[in-house]
Amino acid sequence: MSDAFEPRSVHRGRFRPFASFLTALRFLTRLPVPFVRTVDPPPLRDSMWMFPVVGMLIGAFSTAALVLAHLARLPDLFAGLFALAIAAMLTGAFHEDGLADVADGFGGGATREERLEIMKDSRIGAYGTLTLIITILMRASLLTALLELRPIAILVLVAGAAAFSRALMVDLLWATRPARANGLSVLAGQPGRNTTLLALAIGGIGAGIGGSLVLSPEAGVLALVAGGLALAMVRALAMRKIGGQTGDVCGAGQILAETAMLAVYAAAVAFS
């Protein structure tokens, strides 16, 4: 995988959104991008400002699955789980794998070295299994709570949460030192300040305005705060347990930030 993200462009520093989008799409999803090399892809760290845009795309597919299952009069829980299954197929369960590894490592390791070693193990343990079951059911139930809204409103909220939670991953990579000398987060590289601010602006504005228009300004702002707090808690725990971030920590942060935002949206729907 390393050769796919090595900086090899002679046009570094140029604003090339399409090339950056393809680079981010190839990294965050399993979607085929056969012509990514023909556009002379920029380094991944310079393309991370497109993470929230890719998140919007994943959220759109997930929303389509949710709404179609609901229109087919399938049970609401099935619709929510189906939406998550489609998202997992698109990403290769990239973030869920990170969440499970973090749960196993932080829960089962007694020292920093043990935790990092457990997180590298491809096998899943009791902590990871339980965490995945709980978060999947939580997210599915939160998605079904949004079915009271119009399909376009659901799309705005789900895509916004998917976008901002991935923008927060960029912030985590920028603001937090790596916990190990190698690994996926090191391979991806550290984004620059401008790249991080642009990612947060795209994801934050999209989610904030979307939540404000669909629900209320308070709900839009509170969702952003909830997502940010969820990521901050993941970062604080990672610093205490392993002294930095890894690709798994980024995945866990994305899942929990998105879940926190969906919880705010579901609560706002219930009280509206």
N, C-alpha and C positions, 0 to 999 in steps of 0.2 A: 504493500500500500504506500510505502514511502515515496516511490517514484512518482506517484500521482499528484503529490502536493509539494514537490521540491520547487523552489523558486527558479524558474528557468526563462522567464520572459525578459525580453530586451526592452519592454515597454513599461517597466515598473514605475509606479507613480501616476500613470495615466488612469483616468476615470473610465473604467470599462464595465458597466453594470451587467451586461449580458454574460460576459466571461466570468465575472464574480458570481453571478447567480448559478451558472452551471457548476462551478467549483464547489459552491456551498451545497447545491442539490446532490452532487455526487457523494459528498461526505456524509450528509445527514440522512439520505434515503437510499433505498435499493432500486430506485427507478433507473432504467438504462439511460445513460447519457453518452451515446457512442461517439459523438463528434466533439466532446469536450476538449480534446487536444488540438483540434483544428483551429480553435479560437485563441490559442496560446494562453492557457489558463494562468492567472496570477497565483501567487502563493496563497495557501488557505488562510493564513493569518490576516492577509489583506482583503480577503473575501468574506470575512465573518460578518460584515455589516449586512450581508444578504441572508443571514440566518433567520431573522424574523420574517422575511419574505417567503423563504422555504417553509417556515412554520405556518404561515397563512395558507399555503397550498395544501399542506397536510391537514390542517383544520378544515379546509373546504371539502376534501375527500371524506373526512370523518363525518362532517355534518350531512353530506349527501347520503351516506350509509344510514345515519340515524333517522333522517327524515323519510327515506324510502322504506325502511323497515316499519316505521310508524304508519305510513300511508298504506302499507300492506296489512295493517291491523294485527301485526305481530305483538306479543307482549312487550311492554315498555322496557323491562329488564333485558330482554333479548335485543331490543333496538340499541340500548346503551352499550351492551357488550359487543354487538356487531360493529358499532362505530369504532370502539377501541381496537377490535381485531383488524379492521381495515387500516387504521393508523399504524398498528404494530407491523402489519405486512409491508407498508410503505417504508417504514424506518428499519425493518429488521429487528424490531424490539430493542433498538439501540439504547434508548434511555431506560427502559424497564430492566435490561440486563445490568446497567450501572447501578440502579436502585437496589437490586437484589444483592449485588456484590458488596455494596456499601453496608447493607444491613448485616450480611454475614460477617464482613470484616470487623465492623465496629462492635457488633454484638458478641462475636466469638473470639476475638483476639485480645490477649492480655497486654501486649506491648505494641509499640508502633510497627516494629518489624513483622510481628505475627499478623497484625491487621493487614498490612500491605501484601503479605504472602497469601493470605486467605482471599483477598480481593483479586489476585491474579489467577486463582484457581477457577477453572471453567465450570466446576461442579457447583450446584446450588445446595445450600444447607437449610436448616429449619428456620433461621431468622429471615433469610431471603425469601423462602417460600411463603411464610406467613405475611411478610410485608407486601409481597406482590398480590396475594389474595385480597388482603384488606384494601390496598390502594385501588386495585382494579374494580372491586365492588363499590368503593366510594365514588370513583370517577364515573362509573356506569350509572349509579343512582343520581348523581349530580346532572349528568347529561339528560337523563329522562325527565328531570324537573324542568328542563328548558323546553320540553315539548308543548307546553302551554302557549308558547310564543309562535309567531309566524316563522316559516322556514328561513326567510331572509334575515330575521332577527337572530335566530339561532346561529346562522352562518357568521354573522358579525361578531357575536360573543365568542364562539368556539375558535374561530380563526384568530381573533384578537388575543385570546389567552394562549393559544399555541405560538403566536408570534412573539409576544412579550416574554414568555418563559424562555424562549430560545435566545432572545436578546440578553436576558439575564445571564445565560451561559457565557456569552462573550464578556460581560462584565466580570464574571468570576475568573475567567482565564486571564483577564488583564490585571485584576487587582490582587490576585492570590498567587503566591509562588508555588511551583510544582512540588509535590511531596516526594517524587522520585526522579532520578536522572534520566529515565527513559519512560516510555509509555505513550498512550495515544495523545494526551494533552501536550506532551513535549513535542511529539511529532507534528501536531497541528500548529504549534507555535503560539507565541504571545501576541495578541492583537495590539495595535497602537491605540493611543488615547482617542484620536479622531475616529478610528474605525469603531471603537467601543461606543463613543457618544452617538455616532450615526445609527448604530444598531439599536441602542436604547431609544433614540428619537423615533425611529420607524416603528418599532414595536410598541413603545409607550403611547405615541400619538394615535396609532391605529386602535389599540385596545381602549385607551382612555376616551377618545371621541366616540368609538363604537358603543362602549358601555353607557356613556352619557346619553347618547341619542336613543338607544333601545330601551334603557331602564331609567336611569336618572344620573345627574352629574355626581351625586354622592356615591352611587354604586360604581361609576366609572373610576373615580379617584380611589375609592376603598379597595377595588380589585387590584389596582396597581400597587397600592401599599401592601396588601396581603401577599401578592406575589413576591415583592421585594423582601418582605419580612421572612417569608418561607426560605428564600435563597440565603438570606443573612444567617438564619439558624443553621442551615446546612453548612455554610462556610465556617461558622464558629465551631460547630461540632467537628468538622474536618481538621481545622487548625489544632483543636485539642487532642484529637485522636491520632492523626498522622502528620500533622505539621504542614499541611498544604492541600492543594487540590490535585485530583487525577481525573482522567476521563470518566471514571465511574462516578466520582463526586459531581461532575458536571451533569451527568445523566440523572442522578438522583435529584439534584437541584431543579432541573427542568420539570420533572414529573411533579414534585411537591409544589413548585411555584404555580404550575398550571392548575393543579388540584385546588390550591388556595383561591385562585381567581374564580374558578368554576363554583366554588362554595359560596363566594360573595354573590355571584350572579344568581345562583339558585335561591339564596336567601332573599334577594331583592325581588325575585319573581313571586316567592311565597308571600311576601308582605305587600305586594302591589295590589 
